[in-house]
Amino acid sequence: MTSPRMLLLRHFEVDPNVNGFTARYDVVARSARSFAMVEQATIGPFGSGATIEVDGVVFSTSRIGRVRRLQAACGLGGPFARATKVLDKFVATKKVSVVLGCTYRTPELYGRVARRVATYVFIEERARAFGYGEPASPTIRSRVLATMERSGLRHLLGPVRGLAVIQLGEIAAAERRWKRPVSVIPHAIVEADVAGEPEAALSVEVLTVGNFAERRNADGLRQCLSALRQMTGSTSLSLAAISATGFAGELDEFLQGAVECRVGISRLGPSYASARVVLVPSFAISGSKTTILQGWAARRPVVTTQAAATSVGAVHGVDVLIGESGEELVALCFTLLHDAEMAERIVAGGANSLGLRHSERAVATALKSMLGSDWEKK
């Protein structure tokens, strides 16, 4: 029996190191190749160099982008409608049985393609991510407009067979929004990507890695640094922070001298190898916490929050230690630094969870389950 042919269409990333989506879809492509013949193409704005180029407003989640989607949903043409036709024309030249759409914030692009071939779309469900403060109470007018918009977007989505999210916590919101079957395709880490020898210039007890220019990540780090500031003498510890995008201004007063800060390191393996504990201090998250997976792959014990742990199915005392404040997170780092037996147990649990739930084999299994009989078609 010959392998089915699959087309994986992905959003063109100008800077793939910033948000991690490029790494996610690299994993999806490699996993899919274990049971299918996979061809890839990119879609992006005019002038980007993508395989398929369309008006950049198509990818906008701002008001103008939403208006263009509704324009298309109402049959009034416009750049979004034209983009769906361009995409469909491209797919028509490919002899494939399945299309995987990986533009994550614009799943509606694939409605026309879905009429031609079995189509599944990866999405980023952001409804639950940024929970700062109390949400504003919507007015009757805003609720009506939101309902109209959701209805229009579902219409554009057309006969797409199913949607894929990165973790269980996103399923309910995605099903409410799109009224389509939703599957979890987990993220995976290739252990070789975080392998390396300890870095001579970096010898720290605790390492934290993240996009600390964003408030949702910076808040947790600030809480931990504030807790550390209260400690002196034998209770202090050395900490290094690495960020792909720099550090939020609110962290400036805490980063002076006490913490080694680095920006934009392409190879993380030596940094992980130089640390004894990995700290993931995010209290509000979106998607799956890749840094927990990196800590597991690097064979380092991980300290994190409940929100971050839930995103990868981690369990306190099994594969991570969980704290719910900066003080608790710092205290747990000290625990692991001084309890070698517990640290080894957490490392072993993390390695086991990585293999079971976040390996390329696990991704391939989830993909085949989502596609059902479609992946067997030629």
MOUR-V983104 format. One record per residue. N is the residue number from 0. RES is the residue in one small letter. NEAR is the number of other C-alpha atoms within 10 Angstrom. Layout:
# MOUR-V983104
n & res & near
N & RES & NEAR
N & RES & NEAR
This chain:
# MOUR-V983104
n & res & near
0 & m & 5
1 & t & 10
2 & s & 15
3 & p & 18
4 & r & 21
5 & m & 26
6 & l & 22
7 & l & 20
8 & l & 22
9 & r & 23
10 & h & 22
11 & f & 21
12 & e & 17
13 & v & 11
14 & d & 9
15 & p & 11
16 & n & 15
17 & v & 15
18 & n & 14
19 & g & 12
20 & f & 19
21 & t & 18
22 & a & 16
23 & r & 17
24 & y & 19
25 & d & 13
26 & v & 21
27 & v & 22
28 & a & 23
29 & r & 16
30 & s & 22
31 & a & 22
32 & r & 17
33 & s & 14
34 & f & 19
35 & a & 21
36 & m & 15
37 & v & 21
38 & e & 15
39 & q & 13
40 & a & 14
41 & t & 18
42 & i & 23
43 & g & 22
44 & p & 17
45 & f & 12
46 & g & 10
47 & s & 15
48 & g & 13
49 & a & 18
50 & t & 14
51 & i & 19
52 & e & 18
53 & v & 21
54 & d & 16
55 & g & 16
56 & v & 17
57 & v & 24
58 & f & 20
59 & s & 15
60 & t & 13
61 & s & 9
62 & r & 9
63 & i & 12
64 & g & 17
65 & r & 17
66 & v & 16
67 & r & 20
68 & r & 28
69 & l & 24
70 & q & 17
71 & a & 20
72 & a & 21
73 & c & 12
74 & g & 10
75 & l & 11
76 & g & 14
77 & g & 16
78 & p & 18
79 & f & 27
80 & a & 21
81 & r & 15
82 & a & 20
83 & t & 21
84 & k & 17
85 & v & 17
86 & l & 19
87 & d & 20
88 & k & 13
89 & f & 14
90 & v & 17
91 & a & 13
92 & t & 8
93 & k & 13
94 & k & 12
95 & v & 19
96 & s & 18
97 & v & 25
98 & v & 26
99 & l & 24
100 & g & 25
101 & c & 26
102 & t & 23
103 & y & 19
104 & r & 17
105 & t & 21
106 & p & 22
107 & e & 24
108 & l & 26
109 & y & 26
110 & g & 22
111 & r & 22
112 & v & 25
113 & a & 20
114 & r & 13
115 & r & 15
116 & v & 20
117 & a & 21
118 & t & 25
119 & y & 25
120 & v & 27
121 & f & 24
122 & i & 20
123 & e & 20
124 & e & 23
125 & r & 14
126 & a & 12
127 & r & 13
128 & a & 14
129 & f & 13
130 & g & 12
131 & y & 9
132 & g & 6
133 & e & 6
134 & p & 7
135 & a & 6
136 & s & 8
137 & p & 10
138 & t & 9
139 & i & 9
140 & r & 9
141 & s & 11
142 & r & 12
143 & v & 11
144 & l & 12
145 & a & 13
146 & t & 12
147 & m & 13
148 & e & 17
149 & r & 15
150 & s & 17
151 & g & 18
152 & l & 22
153 & r & 20
154 & h & 17
155 & l & 25
156 & l & 23
157 & g & 16
158 & p & 20
159 & v & 24
160 & r & 19
161 & g & 19
162 & l & 27
163 & a & 27
164 & v & 23
165 & i & 23
166 & q & 21
167 & l & 18
168 & g & 20
169 & e & 25
170 & i & 19
171 & a & 11
172 & a & 15
173 & a & 22
174 & e & 15
175 & r & 10
176 & r & 16
177 & w & 19
178 & k & 13
179 & r & 16
180 & p & 15
181 & v & 24
182 & s & 23
183 & v & 20
184 & i & 24
185 & p & 26
186 & h & 27
187 & a & 27
188 & i & 22
189 & v & 16
190 & e & 17
191 & a & 10
192 & d & 13
193 & v & 21
194 & a & 19
195 & g & 16
196 & e & 11
197 & p & 15
198 & e & 14
199 & a & 9
200 & a & 8
201 & l & 15
202 & s & 18
203 & v & 19
204 & e & 17
205 & v & 23
206 & l & 25
207 & t & 24
208 & v & 26
209 & g & 25
210 & n & 20
211 & f & 26
212 & a & 17
213 & e & 13
214 & r & 19
215 & r & 20
216 & n & 21
217 & a & 22
218 & d & 20
219 & g & 23
220 & l & 25
221 & r & 22
222 & q & 19
223 & c & 21
224 & l & 21
225 & s & 16
226 & a & 17
227 & l & 21
228 & r & 12
229 & q & 10
230 & m & 11
231 & t & 9
232 & g & 6
233 & s & 6
234 & t & 10
235 & s & 14
236 & l & 18
237 & s & 14
238 & l & 21
239 & a & 22
240 & a & 20
241 & i & 21
242 & s & 18
243 & a & 18
244 & t & 17
245 & g & 16
246 & f & 23
247 & a & 16
248 & g & 11
249 & e & 13
250 & l & 18
251 & d & 10
252 & e & 11
253 & f & 17
254 & l & 16
255 & q & 10
256 & g & 8
257 & a & 15
258 & v & 15
259 & e & 15
260 & c & 17
261 & r & 15
262 & v & 16
263 & g & 14
264 & i & 11
265 & s & 8
266 & r & 12
267 & l & 17
268 & g & 21
269 & p & 17
270 & s & 27
271 & y & 30
272 & a & 23
273 & s & 20
274 & a & 23
275 & r & 19
276 & v & 27
277 & v & 28
278 & l & 28
279 & v & 26
280 & p & 31
281 & s & 24
282 & f & 23
283 & a & 19
284 & i & 19
285 & s & 21
286 & g & 21
287 & s & 24
288 & k & 22
289 & t & 20
290 & t & 19
291 & i & 29
292 & l & 26
293 & q & 26
294 & g & 30
295 & w & 28
296 & a & 26
297 & a & 26
298 & r & 24
299 & r & 26
300 & p & 29
301 & v & 31
302 & v & 30
303 & t & 30
304 & t & 25
305 & q & 20
306 & a & 21
307 & a & 25
308 & a & 24
309 & t & 16
310 & s & 21
311 & v & 24
312 & g & 16
313 & a & 23
314 & v & 17
315 & h & 15
316 & g & 13
317 & v & 16
318 & d & 26
319 & v & 27
320 & l & 26
321 & i & 23
322 & g & 20
323 & e & 15
324 & s & 17
325 & g & 22
326 & e & 16
327 & e & 18
328 & l & 25
329 & v & 23
330 & a & 18
331 & l & 20
332 & c & 24
333 & f & 17
334 & t & 14
335 & l & 20
336 & l & 17
337 & h & 11
338 & d & 10
339 & a & 11
340 & e & 10
341 & m & 17
342 & a & 24
343 & e & 15
344 & r & 15
345 & i & 26
346 & v & 24
347 & a & 18
348 & g & 20
349 & g & 28
350 & a & 20
351 & n & 16
352 & s & 21
353 & l & 27
354 & g & 16
355 & l & 12
356 & r & 18
357 & h & 21
358 & s & 21
359 & e & 24
360 & r & 17
361 & a & 18
362 & v & 23
363 & a & 22
364 & t & 16
365 & a & 19
366 & l & 21
367 & k & 16
368 & s & 15
369 & m & 21
370 & l & 18
371 & g & 10
372 & s & 9
373 & d & 17
374 & w & 21
375 & e & 17
376 & k & 13
377 & k & 15
